[in-house]
Amino acid sequence: MEKDELKEAYDSIDKVLKKIKDAEGHKFKDFDVNHRLLNNINKGRLGNIIEEGLFGYKINSNKSADFDYLGLELKTAGVIKTKKGYRAKERLALCTLNYFDVAKETFYESEVWQKNNGLLIVLYNYVENCDYANMKILGGFIHRFSDEDIAILESDYNLIAQKIKDGKAETISEGDTMYLGACHAGKGELVEQPFSKLKAPLRKFCLKNSYFTQIIREHLNHDKLENILNLNRLSNCSFEQAIEEVIKPYIGKSEDELKEIFGLFSDSKSRYERYTAAMLGIKGRINDTDEFKKAGIEVKTVRVEENGNIKESMSFPAFNFCKIIDQKWETSDLRNKLLESKFMFSVFRKRNGKLYFCGVKFWHMPEHIIENDAKKVFERTIEVLKSGNIISQVKKLNNGKLIKYNNFPGIAYNEYVHVRPHGRDSNDEIILPIPDRLTGMIMYTKQCFWISNKCIKKAISDEF
C-alpha cells in the first residue's frame, strides 16, 4: 500500500485505532506477510511486521511520520508485566541523531520533533524465552506530549545541540538529559561531527526508559502522576537550574534550623530527604513527582563527615545469578541502568558536630567509566559465577560462626563500582548456576552492584 492508499484506507484516527484493536491477542506470526521472522530477528523487524502485515504499509525511509496526515508516527514496543503493572522493556528509539543537522536546527525544526510529535504506539507483551513469533499484541494508544513535557524535551535537545556546537559530540551521554535521550546505535560505529576532527559514536534520539514507562502506565494502568513540581521556571532556565534556584535560600542552614523552618522534628532516617522535599514544596517523596519519575532521577542524601569522607555507597537491585550469566555487557541490565541513571545528591556536611545543608548536585556516571571500570566489574562477576569459584575461604570465629569470603569484585576492586550483599540478612539466598567448588553449596546470599562511596565523593568534591 502506497502513501495515498494508506491515507484513503485510514482517513481517521478512529480507523487506525480500530485496526489495532482488532489485532489485540494476535501473535506477530499472524502478520508476518514477508517472512521476516525467518531471519535473525531484531527489534526493528517487529515494527516492519506491524507496518506491512497489519496496516499493509510499504516500508520506506521517509523522514516524515508514517501517518503524517494524522500527525502520527507508528512505533512498536515491548512491555513487561510486573507486580506494579506494566513497564517498558527498553527506551523507545525515535530517529537517528545527525550531528550536522542538530547543530543548525532548532528543536521544532528537527526531525525528532517533526516526525515524533504525535506517537501511535503498538504494544506487545514481552515474555522471556518466548519466540518473537509467538509474542502477543496487547493493543495500542496515541500519545501527544503535554506543554510541560515539551519544555523539558526542548531543554534536553538544546543541551545535546550545545555539546555538538562546542565540538564535544563525543562526550554526549544518555545521562545528560531528562526525557529525550541520545542512546548508542549500531555496534560502536564512529561518525563525523561538525566542529571537531574527533569522531563521535553513532547515536539515536530516544525517549528514555523511565519516561516511556510512565507513558505506558498512564495508558495501561491509568497511573497518572498528579504531583507536579511548581518551580516557576524562567525561559532559558533548565530544570536543574530551576531546582538549584529554589533551594538556594536554604544553603548553609543547619539541621536544627531546617527542623524549625519546616516543622519537621522526626529523627527517622528519611528526614534528610524530607528536608529537601520541603525546600521544593513537595508533600511526600521527591522520587514520586512527575518530573523525577519520568526522568528516572533518584534523590540520594549524601552526608559528608568532618574529615571529608562519605560512609554510604549506593546499591542497585539484587541480580539473579542464573540470569546474569547469560547477559552480554552491551545489552546488560547494569550497563543500561548506568547509562540511563541520573542522581540528585542532596548534600549535608558535618561541621563542629552539626550537619549543614550544602546544596544539590545532579550527576550521572561518565560513559568512559561505565565502559571501562563498570564493565570490568560486570565481566569479573560473570567469570566468578561461571567458574563456580564463588568462595575463596571459610573462617571459623571464636563463637563458632563461619564467615565465607567470596571472589566477587569488592569495594577494593576499583573506586567506582563493586559487588556486595543485598539481602535481608545472610540467609536471604538464591540459587547458583554452578555449585561452589570449595564448599559445594548451591545457594548463596543475594548480591548486587553498588556505586562506591569513593565515586560519590569524587562526584561532589569540586562543589562541596
C-alpha positions as CSV (number, residue, x, y, z in Angstrom):
1,M,0.0,0.0,0.0
2,E,1.4,3.4,-1.0
3,K,1.0,6.6,0.9
4,D,-2.1,7.8,-1.0
5,E,-3.7,4.4,-0.5
6,L,-2.9,4.4,3.2
7,K,-4.5,7.8,3.6
8,E,-7.6,6.6,1.9
9,A,-7.8,3.4,3.9
10,Y,-7.1,5.0,7.3
11,D,-8.5,8.5,6.9
12,S,-9.3,9.0,10.6
13,I,-7.7,8.2,13.9
14,D,-10.7,6.1,14.8
15,K,-10.0,3.8,11.9
16,V,-6.3,3.4,12.9
17,L,-7.2,2.6,16.5
18,K,-9.9,0.1,15.4
19,K,-7.3,-1.7,13.3
20,I,-5.0,-2.0,16.3
21,K,-8.0,-3.1,18.5
22,D,-8.7,-5.9,16.0
23,A,-5.1,-7.1,16.4
24,E,-5.2,-7.5,20.2
25,G,-4.3,-11.0,21.3
26,H,-2.8,-11.9,17.9
27,K,0.8,-13.0,17.6
28,F,3.4,-11.5,15.4
29,K,3.5,-14.5,13.1
30,D,-0.1,-13.8,12.2
31,F,1.0,-10.6,10.4
32,D,4.4,-11.7,9.1
33,V,3.5,-11.4,5.4
34,N,7.1,-11.1,4.2
35,H,8.5,-13.8,6.4
36,R,10.8,-11.5,8.4
37,L,10.6,-13.9,11.4
38,L,12.6,-16.5,9.5
39,N,15.7,-14.3,9.7
40,N,17.7,-13.4,12.7
41,I,15.1,-11.3,14.4
42,N,15.8,-7.8,15.7
43,K,13.5,-5.2,17.2
44,G,13.2,-3.2,14.0
45,R,11.7,-6.1,12.2
46,L,8.8,-6.2,14.6
47,G,7.9,-2.7,13.6
48,N,8.2,-3.7,10.0
49,I,5.8,-6.6,10.5
50,I,3.2,-4.3,12.0
51,E,3.5,-1.8,9.2
52,E,3.4,-4.4,6.4
53,G,1.2,-7.1,7.9
54,L,-1.3,-5.1,10.0
55,F,-1.6,-1.9,8.0
56,G,-0.4,-3.1,4.6
57,Y,2.0,-0.1,4.6
58,K,5.1,-0.3,2.3
59,I,8.3,0.2,4.2
60,N,10.2,3.3,3.3
61,S,13.0,5.6,4.7
62,N,11.0,8.8,4.6
63,K,11.8,11.4,7.2
64,S,8.1,12.2,7.5
65,A,5.8,10.4,10.0
66,D,4.1,7.2,8.9
67,F,0.6,8.7,9.2
68,D,1.8,12.3,8.7
69,Y,-1.6,13.4,7.6
70,L,-2.9,12.5,11.1
71,G,0.2,13.7,12.8
72,L,1.2,10.3,14.0
73,E,4.4,8.2,13.8
74,L,3.9,4.4,14.3
75,K,6.1,2.7,16.9
76,T,6.1,-0.9,18.1
77,A,7.4,-1.6,21.6
78,G,7.6,-4.4,24.2
79,V,6.3,-4.2,27.7
80,I,7.0,-6.4,30.7
81,K,4.3,-7.2,33.3
82,T,5.5,-6.7,36.9
83,K,3.8,-6.6,40.3
84,K,3.4,-2.8,39.9
85,G,1.9,-3.1,36.5
86,Y,3.5,-2.9,33.0
87,R,6.8,-1.2,32.4
88,A,8.7,-0.5,29.2
89,K,11.1,-3.3,28.1
90,E,13.6,-0.6,27.0
91,R,13.9,3.0,25.8
92,L,11.9,4.0,22.7
93,A,14.1,4.8,19.7
94,L,12.8,7.8,17.7
95,C,15.3,8.5,14.8
96,T,19.0,8.8,14.0
97,L,20.8,11.7,15.6
98,N,22.6,13.5,12.7
99,Y,25.2,15.8,14.3
100,F,25.3,18.2,11.4
101,D,21.6,18.7,11.3
102,V,21.1,19.1,15.0
103,A,23.9,21.7,15.1
104,K,21.9,24.0,12.8
105,E,18.2,23.2,13.6
106,T,16.0,24.3,16.5
107,F,14.1,21.7,18.4
108,Y,10.9,22.5,16.5
109,E,12.7,22.3,13.1
110,S,14.4,19.0,13.9
111,E,13.4,15.6,12.6
112,V,13.0,14.2,16.1
113,W,10.2,16.7,16.7
114,Q,8.7,17.0,13.3
115,K,8.4,13.2,12.9
116,N,7.5,12.2,16.5
117,N,5.4,15.0,18.0
118,G,2.5,12.5,17.9
119,L,3.1,8.8,18.5
120,L,0.9,5.8,17.6
121,I,2.3,3.1,19.9
122,V,1.5,-0.6,19.4
123,L,2.5,-2.7,22.4
124,Y,3.3,-6.3,22.6
125,N,3.8,-8.5,25.7
126,Y,7.5,-9.4,26.0
127,V,7.9,-12.8,27.6
128,E,11.4,-14.1,28.4
129,N,12.5,-17.2,26.5
130,C,9.5,-16.9,24.1
131,D,9.9,-16.7,20.4
132,Y,9.0,-13.3,19.0
133,A,6.8,-15.0,16.6
134,N,4.5,-16.1,19.5
135,M,4.5,-12.9,21.4
136,K,1.1,-11.3,21.6
137,I,0.0,-7.8,20.7
138,L,-1.6,-6.1,23.7
139,G,-3.1,-3.1,21.9
140,G,-2.1,0.5,21.2
141,F,-2.7,4.1,22.1
142,I,-1.9,7.6,20.9
143,H,0.5,9.8,22.9
144,R,0.8,13.5,22.5
145,F,3.2,15.5,24.7
146,S,2.0,17.9,27.3
147,D,3.3,21.5,27.3
148,E,5.3,20.7,30.5
149,D,6.9,17.7,28.8
150,I,7.6,19.6,25.6
151,A,9.5,22.3,27.6
152,I,11.8,19.6,29.1
153,L,12.2,17.8,25.7
154,E,13.3,21.1,24.1
155,S,15.7,21.7,27.0
156,D,17.2,18.2,26.5
157,Y,17.5,18.8,22.8
158,N,19.3,22.1,23.3
159,L,21.7,20.6,25.8
160,I,22.7,17.9,23.2
161,A,22.9,20.5,20.4
162,Q,25.2,22.7,22.5
163,K,27.6,19.9,23.1
164,I,27.8,19.4,19.3
165,K,28.3,23.2,18.7
166,D,31.1,23.1,21.3
167,G,32.8,20.4,19.3
168,K,32.2,17.8,22.0
169,A,29.7,15.4,20.5
170,E,31.9,12.5,21.6
171,T,31.1,13.5,25.3
172,I,27.3,13.2,24.9
173,S,25.8,10.8,27.3
174,E,22.3,9.5,27.9
175,G,22.6,10.6,31.5
176,D,22.9,14.2,30.4
177,T,19.2,14.7,29.8
178,M,15.8,14.1,31.4
179,Y,13.3,12.7,28.9
180,L,14.9,12.9,25.5
181,G,18.0,10.6,25.4
182,A,20.8,10.2,22.9
183,C,21.5,6.5,23.1
184,H,24.2,4.4,21.3
185,A,23.2,3.0,17.9
186,G,24.8,0.2,15.9
187,K,27.9,-1.7,17.1
188,G,30.2,1.0,18.2
189,E,30.4,2.9,14.9
190,L,32.0,6.3,14.9
191,V,30.9,9.1,12.6
192,E,32.0,12.7,11.8
193,Q,30.9,15.7,13.8
194,P,30.8,19.3,12.5
195,F,33.1,21.2,14.9
196,S,35.8,18.8,15.8
197,K,38.2,16.4,14.0
198,L,37.3,13.7,16.6
199,K,34.7,11.2,15.5
200,A,31.8,10.6,17.8
201,P,29.7,7.4,18.5
202,L,26.7,6.9,16.2
203,R,23.6,7.7,18.3
204,K,19.8,7.8,18.1
205,F,17.3,10.1,19.8
206,C,15.1,8.1,22.1
207,L,12.5,8.5,24.9
208,K,14.3,7.3,28.0
209,N,13.1,4.1,29.6
210,S,11.8,5.9,32.7
211,Y,9.8,8.4,30.7
212,F,8.4,5.7,28.3
213,T,7.5,3.5,31.2
214,Q,5.4,6.3,32.7
215,I,3.6,6.9,29.4
216,I,2.7,3.2,29.3
217,R,1.5,3.2,32.9
218,E,-0.7,6.2,32.2
219,H,-2.4,4.4,29.3
220,L,-2.4,0.7,30.6
221,N,-2.5,1.1,34.3
222,H,-4.2,4.6,34.4
223,D,-1.3,5.6,36.7
224,K,-1.4,9.3,36.2
225,L,1.1,11.3,38.2
226,E,-0.5,14.4,39.7
227,N,2.3,15.6,41.9
228,I,4.0,18.1,39.5
229,L,6.7,20.5,40.8
230,N,5.8,24.2,40.7
231,L,9.2,25.7,40.1
232,N,8.0,28.9,38.3
233,R,10.7,28.1,35.7
234,L,12.1,31.0,33.7
235,S,12.7,30.9,30.0
236,N,16.1,29.5,29.1
237,C,16.3,28.0,32.5
238,S,16.8,24.3,32.7
239,F,15.1,22.0,35.1
240,E,18.3,21.6,37.1
241,Q,18.9,25.3,37.3
242,A,15.3,25.9,38.5
243,I,15.8,23.3,41.3
244,E,19.1,24.9,42.3
245,E,17.5,28.4,42.4
246,V,14.6,27.2,44.6
247,I,16.9,25.6,47.2
248,K,19.5,28.4,47.2
249,P,18.0,30.2,50.3
250,Y,18.5,27.1,52.4
251,I,22.2,26.6,51.7
252,G,24.2,26.9,54.9
253,K,21.2,26.2,57.2
254,S,21.9,23.7,60.0
255,E,19.7,20.7,60.5
256,D,18.2,22.3,63.6
257,E,17.3,25.4,61.6
258,L,15.6,23.3,58.9
259,K,13.6,21.5,61.5
260,E,12.3,24.8,62.8
261,I,11.6,26.2,59.3
262,F,9.6,23.2,58.1
263,G,8.2,21.9,61.4
264,L,9.9,18.5,60.8
265,F,11.1,17.1,64.1
266,S,11.3,13.4,63.3
267,D,14.6,11.6,63.8
268,S,13.8,9.0,61.2
269,K,16.5,8.1,58.6
270,S,14.3,9.7,55.8
271,R,14.3,13.1,57.5
272,Y,17.1,14.5,55.2
273,E,15.1,13.7,52.1
274,R,12.1,15.3,53.8
275,Y,14.0,18.5,54.4
276,T,14.9,18.6,50.6
277,A,11.3,17.9,49.6
278,A,10.1,20.7,51.9
279,M,12.5,23.1,50.2
280,L,10.9,22.2,46.9
281,G,7.4,22.5,48.2
282,I,6.7,18.8,47.9
283,K,4.5,16.8,50.2
284,G,5.7,13.2,50.1
285,R,8.6,11.7,48.3
286,I,10.6,13.7,45.7
287,N,11.0,10.5,43.7
288,D,7.3,10.2,43.2
289,T,6.9,13.6,41.5
290,D,6.0,13.7,37.8
291,E,9.4,15.1,36.6
292,F,11.6,13.0,38.8
293,K,9.8,9.8,38.0
294,K,9.7,10.4,34.2
295,A,13.3,11.4,34.2
296,G,14.3,8.5,36.3
297,I,16.2,10.8,38.6
298,E,16.9,9.2,42.0
299,V,17.3,11.5,45.0
300,K,20.1,10.4,47.3
301,T,21.1,12.1,50.6
302,V,24.9,12.4,51.0
303,R,26.3,13.1,54.4
304,V,29.9,14.2,54.4
305,E,31.9,13.7,57.6
306,E,34.1,16.3,59.1
307,N,37.1,14.6,57.6
308,G,35.5,14.8,54.1
309,N,34.7,11.1,53.9
310,I,31.4,9.6,52.9
311,K,30.3,6.4,54.5
312,E,27.4,5.2,52.3
313,S,27.7,3.6,48.9
314,M,24.6,3.3,46.6
315,S,23.0,0.0,45.7
316,F,21.1,-1.2,42.7
317,P,18.6,-4.1,42.9
318,A,19.9,-7.6,43.6
319,F,20.8,-9.6,40.4
320,N,19.7,-13.2,39.6
321,F,22.9,-15.4,39.5
322,C,21.4,-17.7,36.9
323,K,20.1,-15.0,34.6
324,I,23.0,-12.6,34.7
325,I,25.5,-15.1,33.3
326,D,23.6,-15.1,30.0
327,Q,23.9,-11.4,29.6
328,K,26.3,-9.7,27.3
329,W,27.8,-6.4,28.5
330,E,26.4,-4.4,25.6
331,T,22.8,-5.3,26.4
332,S,23.3,-6.0,30.2
333,D,20.9,-4.6,32.8
334,L,23.9,-3.0,34.6
335,R,25.1,-1.1,31.5
336,N,21.6,0.1,30.7
337,K,21.0,1.2,34.3
338,L,24.2,3.1,34.5
339,L,23.8,4.8,31.1
340,E,20.3,5.9,31.9
341,S,20.6,6.7,35.6
342,K,20.8,10.2,36.9
343,F,21.0,11.2,40.6
344,M,20.3,14.3,42.5
345,F,22.6,14.3,45.5
346,S,21.3,16.4,48.4
347,V,24.5,17.1,50.4
348,F,24.7,17.7,54.1
349,R,28.2,18.3,55.7
350,K,29.2,17.9,59.3
351,R,30.9,20.8,61.0
352,N,31.6,21.0,64.7
353,G,29.3,18.0,65.3
354,K,26.3,19.5,63.4
355,L,25.0,18.9,59.9
356,Y,24.6,21.8,57.5
357,F,22.8,21.7,54.1
358,C,25.3,22.4,51.3
359,G,23.1,22.2,48.2
360,V,22.3,19.7,45.5
361,K,24.3,18.2,42.7
362,F,22.9,16.5,39.6
363,W,25.2,13.7,38.5
364,H,25.5,10.7,36.2
365,M,28.4,8.3,35.8
366,P,30.6,9.3,32.8
367,E,30.5,6.9,29.9
368,H,34.2,6.2,29.9
369,I,33.9,4.9,33.5
370,I,30.9,2.8,32.6
371,E,32.6,1.3,29.5
372,N,35.9,0.6,31.4
373,D,35.6,0.2,35.2
374,A,32.0,-0.9,35.4
375,K,32.4,-3.3,32.5
376,K,35.4,-4.9,34.2
377,V,33.3,-5.5,37.4
378,F,30.5,-6.9,35.4
379,E,32.8,-9.3,33.5
380,R,34.6,-10.4,36.6
381,T,31.2,-11.2,38.3
382,I,30.2,-13.3,35.3
383,E,33.6,-15.1,35.4
384,V,33.2,-15.9,39.1
385,L,29.7,-17.3,38.6
386,K,30.5,-19.4,35.5
387,S,33.7,-20.9,37.1
388,G,32.0,-21.9,40.3
389,N,34.8,-20.3,42.3
390,I,32.4,-18.3,44.5
391,I,34.0,-18.8,47.9
392,S,37.7,-18.0,48.4
393,Q,38.0,-19.1,52.0
394,V,35.9,-20.0,55.1
395,K,37.0,-18.8,58.5
396,K,35.6,-20.1,61.9
397,L,35.2,-17.4,64.5
398,N,35.7,-18.0,68.3
399,N,31.9,-18.1,68.7
400,G,31.7,-20.9,66.2
401,K,30.2,-18.8,63.4
402,L,31.5,-19.4,59.9
403,I,32.5,-16.4,57.7
404,K,32.6,-17.1,53.9
405,Y,34.8,-14.7,51.8
406,N,33.9,-14.6,48.2
407,N,35.7,-13.8,44.9
408,F,33.2,-11.2,43.6
409,P,34.9,-7.8,42.9
410,G,34.6,-6.0,46.2
411,I,35.0,-2.3,47.1
412,A,38.8,-2.5,46.7
413,Y,38.5,-3.8,43.1
414,N,38.1,-0.2,41.8
415,E,36.8,3.1,43.1
416,Y,33.6,3.3,41.1
417,V,31.6,0.0,41.1
418,H,31.7,-3.1,43.2
419,V,29.6,-6.1,44.3
420,R,28.5,-6.9,47.8
421,P,25.5,-8.5,49.6
422,H,22.0,-7.1,49.2
423,G,19.6,-9.3,51.1
424,R,17.6,-9.0,54.3
425,D,20.4,-11.0,56.0
426,S,22.9,-13.7,55.2
427,N,20.1,-16.3,55.0
428,D,18.4,-14.4,52.1
429,E,19.8,-16.6,49.4
430,I,19.1,-17.6,45.8
431,I,20.4,-20.5,43.7
432,L,23.8,-20.5,42.0
433,P,24.2,-21.6,38.3
434,I,27.0,-23.9,39.3
435,P,27.7,-25.4,42.8
436,D,30.6,-23.7,44.5
437,R,33.8,-25.7,44.1
438,L,35.1,-25.1,47.6
439,T,32.0,-25.6,49.7
440,G,29.7,-27.5,47.3
441,M,26.8,-25.0,48.2
442,I,24.1,-24.4,45.6
443,M,22.6,-21.3,47.3
444,Y,24.3,-18.1,48.2
445,T,23.4,-14.7,49.7
446,K,21.9,-12.2,47.3
447,Q,24.3,-9.8,45.7
448,C,24.0,-6.5,43.8
449,F,26.2,-3.9,42.1
450,W,27.0,-0.8,44.1
451,I,28.3,2.7,43.2
452,S,31.2,3.1,45.6
453,N,31.4,5.9,48.2
454,K,34.7,7.0,46.8
455,C,33.0,7.6,43.4
456,I,30.3,9.7,45.1
457,K,33.0,11.7,47.0
458,K,34.8,12.4,43.7
459,A,31.5,13.4,42.1
460,I,30.7,16.1,44.7
461,S,34.2,17.1,45.7
462,D,34.5,20.1,43.3
463,E,31.5,21.8,44.7
464,F,31.2,20.8,48.3
